[in-house]
């Protein structure tokens, strides 16, 4: 719903015209100019000056000018607040104001002004939904926003204008506006900041996402899982996000030297622009941590729903962060649901079982944990088929989860994206992605439990390094997940498969049923 204010705009005449009338007329002219740029030209016969106009133009500069004029006409907000006009929808602004009223009315805010709130009030309101460190960062980012451009030090509390501006920048702002608040969340000093401070902020942000989703019970079937040893999945993903930052013009520096680099606002802005996870995670923290504008965030495309046979107890190799990371590289229509097709833990260490359960099932993600604890895999963009030719397209990719998170996409060098063969004598039997026969980027041998990742220096198809700890590796755990909703043909194959499984179970029950001596046989009619 959109609120409109109708403004009558008579032409001011004579010296007796009041300042308010001139302001109204000037606002109407600005609005008309903004609207005329977006509306189609009407027929000549209908061209005439309208008696009323909408007071919220689609042109942002005109809207800001109109807001300034309204301030001169008696807007109740402070002088600094007049310089910023909220870009939230009316119903969103109502929710923003309601949250601010709740925060500023907390008993802990009694020492502050009536129209501001303290850190203690914010922590009391959020409770255990967010880690205290992230609540403090958000609070500092808000109170350090300088609306006047003349402040010599941060304010002691958060005003309504600071709160509204901060929420807009973090939730709807561009990379420049987001970077402004992020810098204030990182440090109280002016730019630049040390890279190690940005890295610590990234770890806090990633940890807060897991924390709030766990607290709100919105993991959608996945778990928060620690790796077999340091670093944790939080640190692994934070390191990946931090690595996207362009330090020293792209020059690769050793770890300690890299962390000592200085990051100015332009560097942070570029990082936020090129790393969408940063903005997405900030939205999750605010939407779910503050319970603010929750309908604006669609978790279904961030965390896919996990579908596993409810009768089987199953712990996946994946945790919620690794799922979020891999899922973000899929097409939107594939992001909402992951269905388990095969697990060596549930379905046995059998290559025949693997082939039987993953063919004709649509796009899927496969992953392996080798005996050294490294986790890696690949995305198959189409259904697997058993045949001696390569298949797939350039949307396939390989990835690594542990000890580092990375995705390796097609180079265009060749089309050796997917390979699945079984029962041949002259060519390799197994499942492979990238590279060539006997030198795959990822290979699962028909002798299940063995594989290789031969990529020296890099896999020609995906430009991936060696994914496993050892070139020839052994593994105990392997999983394959179908992504997205099943198509009609996939549902047909699923129906046939379920029917065959039902028939096999029925035959097995018949074989195991005890036959008592003298009992009637199947189909016979018992005597009197």
N, C-alpha and C positions, 0 to 999 in steps of 0.2 A: 504494500500500500504506500502511495506517495502523497505527501501533504503538499498542498499548493496554497500560496497566499495571493489573493487578487489585489492588485494595486491600481487604483484609478489615477490616471496621469494627465491632469489638465495642464495646459501650458501656462507657466508662471508669467505674469505680466506686471509691469509697473514696479516702482520702488517699494511698494507696500508688501510685496511678496515675502513671506517669512522664510527663514533658513530651512525649516523643516520641509516646506513645500518645494524648495529648490532641490533638497536632497532626494525627495521622493521622485521628482521629475528626472533627476540625473540617474537614479537607480533604474527607473523604468527604461530610459534610453539605453543604458548599458545592457540591460536584460534583452531588449528588443534586438540589439546588434548581435548578441550571443545566439539568440534563437534563429535569427535570419540566416546564420551560417549553417544551420543544421536542417532547416525545413525546406522542402521543394518550393520552387517559385509558383505561386498561384496564377490563374488566368488574369489578364490585364483588367477585365471588368470588375474583378473582386478586390483589386488593390485599394485599400483604404486604411487609414490609421485605426488600429483596434482600440476599443475603450478600456480593455483590461489586458494584463499580461501576467505570465507566471513569474513569481519573484524568486524562483530558483533556476537560474539558467544552466545550460549544459556546459558552457564555457567556464573552466576553472578560474582564469584570471578575472572574468566578469563577476563570478560568484564571490570571490574574495573581496573585490571592490564593493560589491553590494553589502557584504557583511560589515565592511568598515563603515559604510554610510549608516547602516542600522545602529552601529555602536555610537555614532554621533547623535542619533536620534533617541538615545536613552537605553541602550542595551545594559542589562543588569550585570553582565560579566565584567571582570576587571579589565583595565586598559591592555594588559598583555594578552588576555584571552581574546580580545577583539582582533588581534592580528592572526589568529588561527580560526578557521571555520571548519567544523567537523565534517569529514567526508563519510561518516557512517550514515546508513539509512536511518530514517526517523525511529523505526522500531528498535534498531540496534543502539541508537543513542540513548533511548529510554533505558535499555538494559545496562549500558555503561554508567549512566547517571544513578541508577538504582544501586549498583555495586559500590559506587563512590559514596553514596549516602550511608550505606551499611558500614563501610570502613570508617568514615569520618564520625559516625555516631558511636563507635566502640568506646567503652569506658576507658580503654587504655589511651585514647586520644585526647583526654581531658586537658592535657598541658599544651596541646597545639590549638591553632585557631579553629573555629567551628567548621571552616570549609577546607580542611586538610586532614591527613591521617599520618600516623607514625608507623615505624617499622614493627613495633610491638602489636599494633592493631592489625597489620597485614599478616603477621605470623599467626595471630590468634584466629583470624578468619580462615586462613588456608589450612591450619592444623597440620596433619601429617601427610597431606596430599602431595607436598613437594619437600625435597630436602631443604633444611634451613639455609644452606649456602646459596641455593638458587633463589630462595625468597629474598635474601639479602641483596643478591645481585640485581634482581628485578626492581627492588625498592630503590637501590642506589641509582640505577639507570633512570628511574622516573624523577627522583628529586634533583638530579644533576641537569635535567633539561632546562636550558636557559631560554625563556620565552621572550625576554626583552633584549638579549644580546649585551646587557650591561652588568650582569651579575658577576661579582668578584669571588663568590664562593657558593657551593651548593646550598640549597635551602634546607632547613632543619626538618621539614615534613613535605608531603606531596600534596600540592594543590589540585583542585579539580581540573584546571587547564593542563597542568603537567601530566595528570593521569590520562586525560583524554588524548592528548598529543602522543604520549608514549604508546598507548594501546593502538592508536591508528598507525603509527610508524611500524610497530612490530607485527601487526596483523594484516595491514593493507598497504603499507608503504612500499616504495621501491627500494632497490638495494642501497641507494645513497641514504635514504631515511632510516632504514634498518641499521646500517653501519653506524650512524650517529648514536643510536641508543646502545648498540652493542659495545661500542668503545666506552661509553659511560658505565656500562655494566662491568667492564673489565678493570678499569682504573679510574681513580679520582683525578689523576693528573691529565693535563692536556696531551694531545698526540705528540710524538708517537709512543706506542707501547711495545714492550718486548714480546718476541714471538712465543716465549715460554708462558707468558701470561695468556696469550690467545689459546695455546694448547690446553692450559688448565681450564679455561672457560669452556672449551669444546668438550672436555671430559665431564665437567659438571653438567653441561647441557644434555649430553647423551645419557648420562646416569639418571638425570631427572626424567627423561622420557620413559625409561624402564620403570622408574619408581612410581610415576603417576599412573601409568597404564596398569601396573600391578595393583596399586592402591584402589583404583576405580574398577578393578576386575574387568579390564577390557583388553586382555591379551589374546582373546579370540581363539583359545585352545592351546596356544603356545606357552612356553615356560621361559623364565629367566634362568639361564644356565651359565655356570662358570666353566671355563675350559679346564683341562686336566692340570694346568699350572699357569703361572703368570706368562703373558699378560691376560687380563680378563677380556671378555668380548666388548665391554664398554671401552676399555683402553684401545682395543684393536680398531673398532669403528671410529673412535675419536682420532686416532692416528691417521686413518685413511682420509677423514674429512680435512684434517689439518694439512695433510700432504698436498691438497688441492691449492693451497695458498702459494702465490707466486712471490717468492722472496728473492731479492737481489736480481730482478729481471730474469728469473727462470734459472739462475745458476744453482746447481746442486751442491750444497755444502754438507760437510759431516754433521752428525746430530748435534753435538754441543755448540758448534759454531752457528748452526741454523737457528737454534733456540735463542741465541744472543742477538739475532738480527732485530732491527726496529721495524715496526709496522705502522705506517701512517694511515690516515683515513682512506686514502685512495686504494691502498693495499687491502684494507678490510672490505671496502666497497666491492672491489673486484672479486674477492674471495666469496662474499655473500652472493654475488651475481652468478658465479660459476659453480657454486656448490648449493644446489636447491635444498639439500637436507638441513642446512642451518636454519633457513627461514621456516621450513616445515616443522622442525623440532621445537622452535620457539613458539609456533602456533599451538602445537600439542600441549606444551607446558602451560600456556595461558588459558587455552580453551578448557583443558581438563583440570588444571591446577586451580584456577580461579572459578571454574564452572561458569565461564563467560562466553556467550555467543556459541554455545556448543553445536548448534545445528549448522554452523558455518564450516565445520571440519568433518569431512567424510573419512572416517577411520578405515572403511572397507578397502580403499585403494592404498592405504598405508600398511595395514596389517591384514593379510588375507585370512579368511576363516579356515580353520584346520579341520579337515574331514578324515577321520580314521574310524575303523570298525569299533563301535563302543564296547563290544564284548571282549576286545583284546586290550591288554595293558601294554602300552607302547611308549617308550621315551625316545624322541627323535634326536638325531645328531644336531639338528638345528635348534637355535633358540630364537627369541623374538627379534633380537637385533640383527642377526644374520638373515632372517627371513625378510625383515624390512629392507635390508640392503639389496638382496638379490631381487626382491619383488619390485623395487623401484626401477629396475632396468627392463621390466616387461612392459608390453603394451597395456593400455588401460583396461581393455576388456579381459585381460588375463590376470589382473591383480586381485580380484575379489575373493577367490577361493582356491585352495590347494587341497587335492584329494590324493591320499596315499595309494599308489599302485603296487609298489613292491618294497619290501623291507627284508633284508637277509635275516633279521632277528625274528620276524614273524613267518616268513615264507620259505626259509631254509637257504642254504648255500648251494644254489643250483642255477646254472646258466639257463637251463630249459625253463625253469620257473620264471626267471627274469624275462626271457623272450615271450613267454606265454602271457605275462601280465602287463607288458608295456606296449605291445604292438597294437596298432589301430586305436590308440587312446588319445590322440591329439597332442598338442604341445606339452612338454613336461620338463621338469628340472631333476637331474640326477646328481647325486653326490656320494662321496666316499670318504671314510676316515681311515687313513693308513695306520699301520701298527706303530708308527712314530708319533701319532696324535695329530697329524696335519689333515685338515678338512678342505676338500676342493671338489669341483664338479663342472657341469655344463648345462646349458639350456638348449633343448631341441625344439625348434620352432614349428615342427610338424610331426605327424605320427611316425613312429618307428615302423619300419618294414624290414623283414628278413629278406635280403637280396644281396648279390655280390657287388652292386654299384654304390657309389656315394650318393647321398641324398641331403635334403635340407636346403636352406638359403642363407643369405648374408645377415639375417637377424639372429642366427645362432651365436652363442658365445661361450667361452670358458670362464670360470671364476675360481677364486680362492677365498676361503673363510678364515682359516687359521694356518699359520701364525699371523697372516696379514689378510686384509680384505681388499680385493681388487677384481675388476671385470676386464676381460680381454675380448675385444670384438673383432670382426672380420677385417682382414687386410686387403681383400680383393685379389690376392696373389693366385689362389686357386679356389675350387668349389668343393673341397674335401671337408664339408661341414659335419656330416653324420655318416656312420657306417655300422651296419649290423648284419652279421652273417653267421650261419650255423649249418653244419653238416657238409661242408665242402672239403675237398682234399687238396686242391691246388692253390688256394688262396687262404689268407688268415681267417680263422673263425673267432669271433668275439665282437665286442662293441667298442667303437672308436670315435673320436672327435678331433679333427684337425691333423695336419701333417700328411703322412703317407703310410702305406703298408709297412709294418714293423717299426715305424718311427712316428707314432701318433702323439699328439699333444696330451691326450688322455685315452688310455686303452684298458679295457676290462677283458681279460682272456676267457676263453671258453672253459679253461681249467679254473673254475670260479675260486676267487680268493687271491688271484694273482693279476698284476697289471703293470703298466709302465707309463712314464711321462718323459718322452725323449724330445727335448727341446733345447738343443745346443747349437747356436746361442738362443734362438727363439723358434717357436712353432710357426711355420710359414703361413698357416691359415689364420691364426688368431694372434700372432705376435706375443704369445704367452711364454713365460719362462717354465722351467721344470716345476710342476705343481706339487709333487710329492717330495718327501724328505730324501728318498733314494730313487734313482732312475727306474730301477725295477723294484716294485713295492709289493708287499702283501697287505691284505686288509681283512677285517672281520665284519665291518659294518658298511652297508650300502643301502641307499634309499632312492626311490623314484617317485616324484609327485607330479600328477597332472595339474595343470594350472588353467584357471578359468572354468566356465561352465561347459559341460559336455555337449557336443553337437549332436544332431539327429543320428548320424552314422555311428558316432562313438557310443551313444545310448543304446543303439541296436546291438553292437558288439557286446556291450555290458550286459544287456538282457540275455543274449545267447550264452555268455560266460556264466552268469548266475544260474541259468537253467541247467547248464552242464554240471555245475558244481552241485546243484540240488540232486540231480540224477545220480551222481557219484556217491553222495552221502546216503542216498536211499539204498543203493546197491551194497554199500559198506554195512549199513544197519542190517540188511537181510543176511549177509554172511555171518555177522556176529550174533544174530539172534539164536538162542538155544533151541534145539529141536528135541523135544522129548520123545522117547520111544512110544510108538503107537499114536502119536498125535496126528491129526489130519493134515494132509498136505495142502499147499496153496490151491484154492479153487475147488476142493472137494467138499462135499456136503456131509457134515457129521451125522452119524446114525442116531436113532432114538435111544 
